[in-house]
């Protein structure tokens, strides 16, 4: 989703009253308890790689260190499933090609889940040995995973030991809460 400057300013104007809360009311909000996670917090048996920032899908910054981490993290894994729902639909094929080339250079085969829907997409998650979840809009990623009934399948595969790498939005969804994301809930 591309936004115009006008739409951004309208959103900012709608949020301004919340930002301008008196400090006494804001302090009460700061001391509120953290809401419980929807699911009980469980740790995956294998370590997961979480890198903040989506620079490897947009440019060459940090590619060499990330590739070194991938070689170690994904060693012995057959299929890496790319989950690119956080990016704009029009950009997903381009991002997929870039990531396929990067992973292929290190001997990994990968495909993207955005080509399938419904039960076929969940089957693809259940068959994958490892996951790479790209960055972009966290709320778009979450909405798509929940709407397509893929979030639970992904969670169960990772908790069963499948390797997971999330970058930016992909890292945000790996925790029990997404309260620290800097994304606006526009999706």
C-alpha positions in Angstrom: 0.0 0.0 0.0 1.5 3.3 -1.0 0.4 6.4 0.9 0.2 9.9 -0.2 1.6 12.8 1.8 -2.0 14.0 2.3 -3.2 10.7 3.7 -0.1 10.6 6.0 -0.9 14.1 7.3 -4.6 13.2 7.9 -3.5 10.1 9.9 -1.0 12.2 11.9 -3.7 14.8 12.6 -6.0 12.0 13.9 -3.3 10.8 16.2 -2.3 14.2 17.5 -4.8 14.4 20.3 -3.5 11.1 21.8 0.1 12.4 21.7 -1.0 15.6 23.4 -2.4 13.9 26.5 -1.5 15.8 29.7 1.5 14.1 31.5 -0.6 13.1 34.4 -2.9 11.0 32.2 0.0 9.8 30.2 1.7 8.6 33.4 -1.3 6.5 34.2 -1.1 4.9 30.8 2.7 4.2 31.3 2.0 2.3 34.6 -0.8 0.1 33.1 0.0 -3.6 33.1 1.2 -5.2 29.9 -1.7 -7.2 28.4 -1.2 -10.9 28.4 -0.1 -12.6 25.2 -2.9 -14.3 23.2 -1.0 -17.6 23.3 1.1 -18.9 26.2 4.8 -17.9 25.7 6.9 -20.9 24.7 10.4 -20.9 23.4 11.4 -22.8 20.2 13.9 -25.6 20.8 16.3 -24.3 18.2 17.7 -20.8 18.3 16.1 -18.4 15.9 17.7 -15.5 14.1 16.0 -12.2 14.4 17.5 -9.2 12.6 15.9 -5.8 12.9 15.7 -3.8 9.7 14.9 -5.0 6.2 18.1 -3.9 4.5 18.8 -7.2 2.8 15.6 -7.1 0.8 16.1 -3.5 -0.3 19.9 -3.1 -0.8 23.3 -4.6 -0.1 23.8 -3.2 3.4 24.7 -6.0 5.8 24.3 -8.8 3.2 27.7 -10.5 3.9 27.2 -10.8 7.7 23.5 -11.9 7.2 24.5 -14.5 4.6 27.1 -15.8 7.0 24.4 -16.1 9.7 22.1 -17.8 7.2 24.7 -20.4 6.3 25.1 -21.4 9.9 21.4 -21.0 10.8 19.9 -22.9 7.9 22.6 -25.6 7.6 21.1 -29.0 6.9 17.7 -27.5 6.0 16.1 -28.6 2.7 13.5 -26.0 1.9 13.3 -22.4 3.0 9.9 -20.9 2.7 9.9 -17.1 2.1 7.0 -15.3 3.7 6.7 -11.9 2.1 3.3 -10.7 3.1 4.7 -7.6 4.9 5.7 -6.1 1.6 3.4 -4.6 -1.0 1.8 -7.2 -3.2 3.3 -5.5 -6.3 6.8 -5.9 -4.8 6.7 -9.5 -3.7 7.9 -11.1 -6.9 10.9 -8.8 -7.1 11.8 -9.4 -3.4 11.4 -13.2 -4.0 13.8 -13.1 -6.9 16.4 -11.1 -4.9 16.2 -13.5 -1.9 16.2 -16.6 -4.1 19.5 -15.4 -5.7 21.0 -14.6 -2.3 20.0 -18.0 -0.8 21.0 -19.9 -4.0 24.5 -18.4 -3.8 24.8 -20.3 -0.5 23.2 -23.5 -1.7 19.7 -23.1 -0.4 16.5 -23.5 -2.4 13.6 -21.3 -1.5 10.1 -20.3 -2.7 7.6 -17.8 -1.5 4.3 -18.5 0.1 2.6 -15.6 -1.7 1.9 -17.7 -4.8 -0.5 -20.0 -2.9 -3.7 -19.6 -0.8 -5.8 -21.5 1.6 -5.0 -25.1 2.4 -2.2 -25.2 -0.1 -0.4 -22.3 1.7 -0.8 -24.1 5.0 0.5 -27.3 3.5 3.5 -25.4 2.2 4.2 -24.1 5.8 3.9 -27.6 7.2 6.3 -29.0 4.6 9.0 -26.3 5.0 12.2 -27.0 6.9 12.9 -23.3 7.6 11.4 -19.9 7.2 12.5 -16.4 6.2 9.9 -13.8 7.1 10.6 -10.4 5.4 10.2 -6.9 6.7 7.7 -4.3 5.8 4.3 -3.5 7.4 3.9 -5.5 10.6 0.1 -5.2 10.7 -0.3 -6.2 7.0 1.9 -9.3 7.7 -0.1 -10.3 10.8 -3.5 -9.6 9.1 -2.5 -11.8 6.1 -1.2 -14.6 8.3 -4.3 -14.6 10.4 -6.8 -14.2 7.6 -5.2 -17.0 5.6 -5.0 -19.2 8.8 -1.2 -19.5 8.5 -0.1 -17.9 11.7 -0.8 -21.0 13.9 0.8 -23.4 11.4 3.9 -21.2 11.3 4.0 -20.9 15.1 3.7 -24.7 15.5 6.4 -25.5 12.9 8.9 -23.1 14.6 8.1 -24.5 18.1 8.7 -27.9 16.6 12.2 -26.9 15.7 12.0 -25.4 12.2 14.6 -22.6 11.7 13.1 -19.1 11.6 14.6 -15.8 10.5 12.5 -12.7 10.8 13.7 -9.3 9.6 11.9 -6.2 10.8 8.2 -7.1 10.7 9.2 -10.7 10.6 11.1 -10.2 13.9 8.1 -8.3 15.4 5.7 -11.2 15.0 8.1 -13.7 16.6 7.6 -12.3 20.1 4.6 -12.6 22.4 3.5 -9.0 21.7 4.1 -6.5 19.0 3.7 -3.5 21.2 7.2 -2.2 20.3 6.7 -2.0 16.6 7.1 1.5 15.1 4.5 0.6 12.4 1.2 2.4 12.3 -1.8 -0.1 12.3 -2.9 1.0 8.8 -3.8 -2.5 7.5 
